[in-house]
Amino acid sequence: MINPDQCRAARALANMSQDDLAKAAKVGLSTVRNFETGRSVPVTNNLEAIMRVLQEKIVFLSNGQHAEGGPGVRLK
């Protein structure tokens, strides 16, 4: 799964607003906002929907994968 920092970075790289992401993932805007600010973690199916949308353009890197320094994102 991804963390809030990865979500914000991926959304920025994909040139999407929070509203764009919420609509594309078919989740509430508050779901995206609350996740990105660390207030809450979406239920699994909502988080997976967010990831699916972002993974159309973004690759999520887990801790230590392809680069040192922890989890991150990169363009496809």
N, CA, C and O atoms as a GROMACS GRO file, in nm:
protein
  304
    1MET      N    1   0.083  -0.119   0.000
    1MET     CA    2   0.000   0.000   0.000
    1MET      C    3   0.088   0.125   0.000
    1MET      O    4   0.208   0.119   0.028
    2ILE      N    5   0.028   0.237  -0.031
    2ILE     CA    6   0.102   0.363  -0.038
    2ILE      C    7   0.079   0.445   0.088
    2ILE      O    8  -0.014   0.420   0.164
    3ASN      N    9   0.165   0.542   0.108
    3ASN     CA   10   0.148   0.633   0.222
    3ASN      C   11   0.101   0.769   0.170
    3ASN      O   12   0.103   0.794   0.050
    4PRO      N   13   0.059   0.858   0.260
    4PRO     CA   14   0.009   0.989   0.218
    4PRO      C   15   0.108   1.070   0.135
    4PRO      O   16   0.068   1.138   0.040
    5ASP      N   17   0.236   1.065   0.170
    5ASP     CA   18   0.337   1.139   0.093
    5ASP      C   19   0.346   1.089  -0.050
    5ASP      O   20   0.356   1.168  -0.144
    6GLN      N   21   0.342   0.958  -0.068
    6GLN     CA   22   0.345   0.901  -0.202
    6GLN      C   23   0.222   0.941  -0.281
    6GLN      O   24   0.231   0.969  -0.400
    7CYS      N   25   0.108   0.944  -0.216
    7CYS     CA   26  -0.016   0.982  -0.285
    7CYS      C   27  -0.006   1.126  -0.335
    7CYS      O   28  -0.038   1.155  -0.450
    8ARG      N   29   0.038   1.217  -0.248
    8ARG     CA   30   0.052   1.358  -0.289
    8ARG      C   31   0.152   1.373  -0.403
    8ARG      O   32   0.126   1.444  -0.500
    9ALA      N   33   0.266   1.305  -0.392
    9ALA     CA   34   0.370   1.314  -0.495
    9ALA      C   35   0.320   1.254  -0.626
    9ALA      O   36   0.342   1.312  -0.733
   10ALA      N   37   0.255   1.141  -0.619
   10ALA     CA   38   0.205   1.076  -0.740
   10ALA      C   39   0.100   1.163  -0.807
   10ALA      O   40   0.098   1.176  -0.930
   11ARG      N   41   0.013   1.220  -0.728
   11ARG     CA   42  -0.092   1.307  -0.784
   11ARG      C   43  -0.030   1.429  -0.851
   11ARG      O   44  -0.076   1.471  -0.957
   12ALA      N   45   0.074   1.485  -0.790
   12ALA     CA   46   0.142   1.600  -0.849
   12ALA      C   47   0.210   1.562  -0.981
   12ALA      O   48   0.200   1.635  -1.079
   13LEU      N   49   0.279   1.446  -0.983
   13LEU     CA   50   0.343   1.401  -1.107
   13LEU      C   51   0.240   1.372  -1.216
   13LEU      O   52   0.267   1.395  -1.334
   14ALA      N   53   0.125   1.324  -1.177
   14ALA     CA   54   0.020   1.293  -1.273
   14ALA      C   55  -0.059   1.419  -1.311
   14ALA      O   56  -0.150   1.413  -1.394
   15ASN      N   57  -0.024   1.533  -1.250
   15ASN     CA   58  -0.089   1.660  -1.277
   15ASN      C   59  -0.240   1.653  -1.251
   15ASN      O   60  -0.322   1.694  -1.333
   16MET      N   61  -0.274   1.599  -1.133
   16MET     CA   62  -0.414   1.584  -1.094
   16MET      C   63  -0.440   1.662  -0.966
   16MET      O   64  -0.355   1.668  -0.877
   17SER      N   65  -0.556   1.722  -0.957
   17SER     CA   66  -0.599   1.783  -0.832
   17SER      C   67  -0.657   1.674  -0.743
   17SER      O   68  -0.680   1.562  -0.788
   18GLN      N   69  -0.681   1.707  -0.618
   18GLN     CA   70  -0.746   1.611  -0.529
   18GLN      C   71  -0.884   1.575  -0.584
   18GLN      O   72  -0.926   1.460  -0.578
   19ASP      N   73  -0.953   1.674  -0.636
   19ASP     CA   74  -1.086   1.651  -0.691
   19ASP      C   75  -1.079   1.559  -0.814
   19ASP      O   76  -1.162   1.469  -0.829
   20ASP      N   77  -0.981   1.583  -0.901
   20ASP     CA   78  -0.963   1.496  -1.019
   20ASP      C   79  -0.942   1.350  -0.976
   20ASP      O   80  -1.003   1.259  -1.032
   21LEU      N   81  -0.856   1.331  -0.876
   21LEU     CA   82  -0.826   1.196  -0.829
   21LEU      C   83  -0.950   1.132  -0.768
   21LEU      O   84  -0.980   1.015  -0.795
   22ALA      N   85  -1.020   1.206  -0.686
   22ALA     CA   86  -1.140   1.152  -0.622
   22ALA      C   87  -1.243   1.108  -0.726
   22ALA      O   88  -1.301   1.000  -0.715
   23LYS      N   89  -1.264   1.193  -0.826
   23LYS     CA   90  -1.362   1.159  -0.930
   23LYS      C   91  -1.318   1.037  -1.010
   23LYS      O   92  -1.398   0.947  -1.037
   24ALA      N   93  -1.190   1.033  -1.049
   24ALA     CA   94  -1.140   0.921  -1.129
   24ALA      C   95  -1.144   0.790  -1.051
   24ALA      O   96  -1.169   0.684  -1.108
   25ALA      N   97  -1.119   0.796  -0.920
   25ALA     CA   98  -1.119   0.676  -0.836
   25ALA      C   99  -1.258   0.643  -0.784
   25ALA      O  100  -1.279   0.538  -0.723
   26LYS      N  101  -1.353   0.734  -0.807
   26LYS     CA  102  -1.491   0.716  -0.759
   26LYS      C  103  -1.496   0.703  -0.607
   26LYS      O  104  -1.562   0.616  -0.552
   27VAL      N  105  -1.421   0.794  -0.542
   27VAL     CA  106  -1.424   0.804  -0.396
   27VAL      C  107  -1.457   0.949  -0.361
   27VAL      O  108  -1.451   1.037  -0.447
   28GLY      N  109  -1.491   0.973  -0.238
   28GLY     CA  110  -1.522   1.108  -0.195
   28GLY      C  111  -1.397   1.196  -0.189
   28GLY      O  112  -1.287   1.148  -0.161
   29LEU      N  113  -1.416   1.324  -0.216
   29LEU     CA  114  -1.305   1.418  -0.206
   29LEU      C  115  -1.246   1.416  -0.065
   29LEU      O  116  -1.124   1.425  -0.049
   30SER      N  117  -1.331   1.403   0.036
   30SER     CA  118  -1.282   1.398   0.175
   30SER      C  119  -1.194   1.276   0.198
   30SER      O  120  -1.103   1.280   0.282
   31THR      N  121  -1.218   1.167   0.126
   31THR     CA  122  -1.134   1.047   0.138
   31THR      C  123  -0.991   1.080   0.096
   31THR      O  124  -0.896   1.044   0.166
   32VAL      N  125  -0.977   1.147  -0.017
   32VAL     CA  126  -0.844   1.184  -0.066
   32VAL      C  127  -0.781   1.287   0.028
   32VAL      O  128  -0.665   1.273   0.066
   33ARG      N  129  -0.855   1.390   0.063
   33ARG     CA  130  -0.802   1.495   0.152
   33ARG      C  131  -0.754   1.438   0.285
   33ARG      O  132  -0.643   1.466   0.330
   34ASN      N  133  -0.840   1.359   0.348
   34ASN     CA  134  -0.806   1.305   0.480
   34ASN      C  135  -0.687   1.210   0.473
   34ASN      O  136  -0.607   1.206   0.566
   35PHE      N  137  -0.676   1.134   0.365
   35PHE     CA  138  -0.561   1.044   0.351
   35PHE      C  139  -0.433   1.124   0.332
   35PHE      O  140  -0.333   1.097   0.399
   36GLU      N  141  -0.435   1.220   0.243
   36GLU     CA  142  -0.314   1.297   0.213
   36GLU      C  143  -0.266   1.380   0.332
   36GLU      O  144  -0.147   1.410   0.342
   37THR      N  145  -0.356   1.418   0.420
   37THR     CA  146  -0.315   1.495   0.538
   37THR      C  147  -0.285   1.405   0.657
   37THR      O  148  -0.243   1.453   0.763
   38GLY      N  149  -0.305   1.274   0.642
   38GLY     CA  150  -0.276   1.181   0.749
   38GLY      C  151  -0.384   1.171   0.854
   38GLY      O  152  -0.362   1.110   0.959
   39ARG      N  153  -0.501   1.229   0.828
   39ARG     CA  154  -0.611   1.222   0.925
   39ARG      C  155  -0.673   1.084   0.933
   39ARG      O  156  -0.720   1.042   1.039
   40SER      N  157  -0.673   1.013   0.820
   40SER     CA  158  -0.732   0.879   0.818
   40SER      C  159  -0.676   0.799   0.702
   40SER      O  160  -0.620   0.855   0.607
   41VAL      N  161  -0.691   0.669   0.711
   41VAL     CA  162  -0.652   0.578   0.604
   41VAL      C  163  -0.781   0.526   0.542
   41VAL      O  164  -0.866   0.474   0.613
   42PRO      N  165  -0.796   0.538   0.410
   42PRO     CA  166  -0.919   0.491   0.346
   42PRO      C  167  -0.936   0.340   0.364
   42PRO      O  168  -0.840   0.266   0.384
   43VAL      N  169  -1.061   0.296   0.356
   43VAL     CA  170  -1.086   0.153   0.357
   43VAL      C  171  -1.013   0.093   0.237
   43VAL      O  172  -0.984   0.162   0.140
   44THR      N  173  -0.983  -0.034   0.245
   44THR     CA  174  -0.897  -0.100   0.146
   44THR      C  175  -0.944  -0.079   0.002
   44THR      O  176  -0.862  -0.047  -0.085
   45ASN      N  177  -1.072  -0.097  -0.024
   45ASN     CA  178  -1.117  -0.084  -0.163
   45ASN      C  179  -1.102   0.059  -0.215
   45ASN      O  180  -1.076   0.077  -0.334
   46ASN      N  181  -1.118   0.159  -0.131
   46ASN     CA  182  -1.099   0.298  -0.175
   46ASN      C  183  -0.952   0.328  -0.200
   46ASN      O  184  -0.917   0.395  -0.296
   47LEU      N  185  -0.865   0.277  -0.113
   47LEU     CA  186  -0.721   0.299  -0.131
   47LEU      C  187  -0.674   0.228  -0.258
   47LEU      O  188  -0.592   0.282  -0.332
   48GLU      N  189  -0.724   0.110  -0.283
   48GLU     CA  190  -0.688   0.038  -0.406
   48GLU      C  191  -0.736   0.113  -0.530
   48GLU      O  192  -0.667   0.115  -0.631
   49ALA      N  193  -0.855   0.173  -0.523
   49ALA     CA  194  -0.907   0.251  -0.635
   49ALA      C  195  -0.819   0.373  -0.662
   49ALA      O  196  -0.791   0.405  -0.778
   50ILE      N  197  -0.776   0.440  -0.557
   50ILE     CA  198  -0.686   0.555  -0.571
   50ILE      C  199  -0.555   0.511  -0.636
   50ILE      O  200  -0.505   0.576  -0.727
   51MET      N  201  -0.500   0.400  -0.588
   51MET     CA  202  -0.375   0.350  -0.644
   51MET      C  203  -0.390   0.312  -0.790
   51MET      O  204  -0.302   0.341  -0.871
   52ARG      N  205  -0.500   0.247  -0.826
   52ARG     CA  206  -0.521   0.206  -0.967
   52ARG      C  207  -0.519   0.326  -1.060
   52ARG      O  208  -0.458   0.322  -1.166
   53VAL      N  209  -0.586   0.433  -1.019
   53VAL     CA  210  -0.590   0.554  -1.102
   53VAL      C  211  -0.450   0.612  -1.118
   53VAL      O  212  -0.408   0.645  -1.229
   54LEU      N  213  -0.378   0.623  -1.009
   54LEU     CA  214  -0.244   0.682  -1.014
   54LEU      C  215  -0.146   0.594  -1.089
   54LEU      O  216  -0.056   0.644  -1.156
   55GLN      N  217  -0.163   0.463  -1.080
   55GLN     CA  218  -0.070   0.371  -1.146
   55GLN      C  219  -0.084   0.370  -1.297
   55GLN      O  220  -0.005   0.305  -1.366
   56GLU      N  221  -0.181   0.440  -1.350
   56GLU     CA  222  -0.188   0.455  -1.495
   56GLU      C  223  -0.070   0.536  -1.547
   56GLU      O  224  -0.027   0.518  -1.661
   57LYS      N  225  -0.016   0.627  -1.462
   57LYS     CA  226   0.095   0.713  -1.503
   57LYS      C  227   0.216   0.704  -1.412
   57LYS      O  228   0.324   0.751  -1.448
   58ILE      N  229   0.200   0.645  -1.293
   58ILE     CA  230   0.300   0.650  -1.189
   58ILE      C  231   0.339   0.510  -1.145
   58ILE      O  232   0.257   0.419  -1.146
   59VAL      N  233   0.466   0.494  -1.107
   59VAL     CA  234   0.513   0.370  -1.045
   59VAL      C  235   0.544   0.403  -0.900
   59VAL      O  236   0.616   0.499  -0.871
   60PHE      N  237   0.491   0.324  -0.809
   60PHE     CA  238   0.519   0.341  -0.667
   60PHE      C  239   0.641   0.258  -0.630
   60PHE      O  240   0.648   0.140  -0.664
   61LEU      N  241   0.735   0.319  -0.560
   61LEU     CA  242   0.856   0.252  -0.516
   61LEU      C  243   0.845   0.225  -0.366
   61LEU      O  244   0.816   0.315  -0.288
   62SER      N  245   0.868   0.101  -0.327
   62SER     CA  246   0.866   0.069  -0.185
   62SER      C  247   1.001   0.104  -0.124
   62SER      O  248   1.095   0.140  -0.195
   63ASN      N  249   1.011   0.093   0.005
   63ASN     CA  250   1.132   0.129   0.078
   63ASN      C  251   1.254   0.058   0.021
   63ASN      O  252   1.261  -0.065   0.023
   64GLY      N  253   1.349   0.136  -0.031
   64GLY     CA  254   1.474   0.080  -0.082
   64GLY      C  255   1.469   0.029  -0.225
   64GLY      O  256   1.572  -0.012  -0.278
   65GLN      N  257   1.354   0.030  -0.287
   65GLN     CA  258   1.341  -0.021  -0.423
   65GLN      C  259   1.394   0.080  -0.524
   65GLN      O  260   1.348   0.194  -0.524
   66HIS      N  261   1.488   0.043  -0.606
   66HIS     CA  262   1.547   0.124  -0.712
   66HIS      C  263   1.626   0.245  -0.663
   66HIS      O  264   1.703   0.302  -0.740
   67ALA      N  265   1.609   0.284  -0.540
   67ALA     CA  266   1.682   0.399  -0.487
   67ALA      C  267   1.680   0.393  -0.336
   67ALA      O  268   1.586   0.341  -0.276
   68GLU      N  269   1.782   0.443  -0.274
   68GLU     CA  270   1.783   0.449  -0.129
   68GLU      C  271   1.704   0.569  -0.084
   68GLU      O  272   1.683   0.663  -0.160
   69GLY      N  273   1.660   0.567   0.040
   69GLY     CA  274   1.594   0.683   0.096
   69GLY      C  275   1.448   0.660   0.129
   69GLY      O  276   1.382   0.752   0.177
   70GLY      N  277   1.396   0.544   0.105
   70GLY     CA  278   1.259   0.516   0.143
   70GLY      C  279   1.162   0.514   0.028
   70GLY      O  280   1.203   0.524  -0.088
   71PRO      N  281   1.034   0.501   0.059
   71PRO     CA  282   0.933   0.491  -0.044
   71PRO      C  283   0.926   0.618  -0.130
   71PRO      O  284   0.958   0.727  -0.084
   72GLY      N  285   0.883   0.601  -0.253
   72GLY     CA  286   0.871   0.716  -0.342
   72GLY      C  287   0.786   0.684  -0.461
   72GLY      O  288   0.714   0.584  -0.464
   73VAL      N  289   0.794   0.770  -0.561
   73VAL     CA  290   0.717   0.754  -0.684
   73VAL      C  291   0.803   0.798  -0.802
   73VAL      O  292   0.899   0.874  -0.785
   74ARG      N  293   0.767   0.751  -0.919
   74ARG     CA  294   0.830   0.799  -1.042
   74ARG      C  295   0.731   0.785  -1.156
   74ARG      O  296   0.635   0.708  -1.147
   75LEU      N  297   0.755   0.860  -1.262
   75LEU     CA  298   0.670   0.848  -1.380
   75LEU      C  299   0.699   0.717  -1.450
   75LEU      O  300   0.810   0.664  -1.442
   76LYS      N  301   0.600   0.664  -1.518
   76LYS     CA  302   0.619   0.543  -1.598
   76LYS      C  303   0.698   0.576  -1.722
   76LYS      O  304   0.725   0.488  -1.803
   0.00000   0.00000   0.00000
